[in-house]
């Protein structure tokens, strides 16, 4: 596609429910990243996928968070048993090579009530 | 550990004027990359400008330029001839040559007044 596509754009969920956030990167981009943007916390790195290599999950805040990337393309970030502190904008980005900057999607705003 | 600090939570500039956004950083690495991203209300982060630390020449992109002072670990963004469409959050970010995760500052909200 022309850009990084994320869905849904907004998601409201009840505390304790599971949610899935989807990211469709730019075709041909081998690297994919998830970031979380919270009020007062700035942007924090969550997870990184590069080709067929094992992902770097070092930024995931707890074991309730997981992500996968199927066929080197679409990625899904799953949050189990959501908590109110999970409320944030979740941004996905992709890149063709490192150190040249990413292309970001418009994010998913998650609100846990 | 790498840190990025943006000391100006908010800045204001009049249309057609020039504004400078500040960014300082800390890293123990000698080779790294610095970026400025713009985030309008649409939420999509847009790459504004990129600087390679091993290059002394300051990067420029049309009305956007940087003042990169490696010894001082300073990386400010200058916006010339400001336009209403420049209003957004601006984030400074650092990426080491040996890594791939961006470390972001907290951002500066830029208001452009007519």
Interface residues (C-beta under 8 A of the other chain):
Chain A: X31 X33 X35 X42 X43 X45 X48 X50 X56 X59 X89 X91 X93 X98 X99 X100 X101 X102 X103 X104 X105 X106 X107 X109
Chain B: X33 X35 X37 X42 X43 X44 X45 X46 X47 X50 X52 X91 X95 X97 X100 X101 X102 X103 X104 X105 X106 X107
